[in-house]
Structure formats: structure tokens, C-alpha cells
């Protein structure tokens, strides 16, 4: 996967965006929704979403490729 991260443009940034969305989500879920303040605009969050989507889509591609390689060995 490290090699793919190095090969695919913006994949490392996409992973960071995905992780940041996860951190924000965890703060919302594990804190008091009413009192929590997020220092991001809706545009900021949408930009993170678009970036993270690159990672989400690549996970399926990489899993299918790995599965195909394993199947070819048997």
C-alpha cells in the first residue's frame, strides 16, 4: 500500500482527510452535540469529503487487486 500511496497523486492527502473526518466524527459522537464547536465551515468539510473520497474509492480497488493476486496463487 505504501507503494500505491507514493504512486497515486493526492492519495496521501486523501488518507489524511479521511482520518480528519473520522476525528471530527468521533468528537461529535463522544461529546455533547449541543456544546461542541467545530472550527470548520461547511465548505471546509465538503473539501475534506471530496479529498477523502479518493481514498475510499481506492480501498476497494486495492482490495480487489490483492484478492485477485491471492486467487492467482492457488
HELIX and SHEET records of a PDB file:
HELIX    1   1 UNK A    2  UNK A    7  1                                   6    
HELIX    2   2 UNK A   11  UNK A   30  1                                  20    
HELIX    3   3 UNK A   42  UNK A   73  1                                  32    
END                                                                             
